[in-house]
Amino acid sequence: MLLAALVAAAYLAHQDFWNWRRAEPLVFGFLPFGLFYHAAYTLFTVAILAVLAKAAWPSHLEQGDRD
């Protein structure tokens, strides 16, 4: 249930309609906020995918050809 909530949160966070028409404020003085937001979003989704791979990956797939 928690993993599904994390995926839903990532989906909702990707729909950043509040950033579509503005470039201000600049982050670090040069980076438009929308670009910074998507970089942070990418790191967020990487973390979610790492948690999903660790917690939900089927262990029988790793047993494969180890004979």
N, C-alpha and C positions, 0 to 999 in steps of 0.2 A: 504494500500500500504506500509506503514512504517513497519507494522508487518511482511509482507511478505519479506521485505528487511532485517529485523533482522533475520528471519529464514534462509534466503539465506546466510547471513553473517556467521551465526553459522555453516551452512553446509560447507562453504568454509574454515572457520577456523579449522574445524575438519580434513581437508585433509592436515595435516602438513607434507608434503613430505620433507620439508627442515630439519626436525629433525630426520629422520630415521636412519642415520648412524653416529650420533655423540652423545657423552655423555657429552662433555664439552660445555660450562663452567658449573661448579657446582654452584647452587644457594644456598646461605647461607653456602657455604663451603662443603656441603655433598649431596645435592639433585641434581640428574641429570636434565639437562634442560628440557628434554622431559617429565619427570614426573611432573615437576613444570608447564610446559605448559598445560598438561592435567588437572591438578588441577585448574589452572586459567580458562581453557576452561569450566570445569564443573561449576564453579561459574558463568561464562558468560551465559551458557545455563539455569541455574537455574533462573537467572534474567530475561531472555527472556521468560521462561515459566510462571513466575509470572506476567509479563506484559500481556502475552497472556490470562492468566486466568482472570485477572482483566478486560481487555478491550474487549475480544472476547467471554467470557463465556455467553451462552444463559441464560437470566434471567428467562425465563419460566421454566427452570429445577429446579430452587430454590423455585418455588411456590408449588411444589409437595403436600405432605400429611400434611398440617398444619391445618387441620380442627379440 
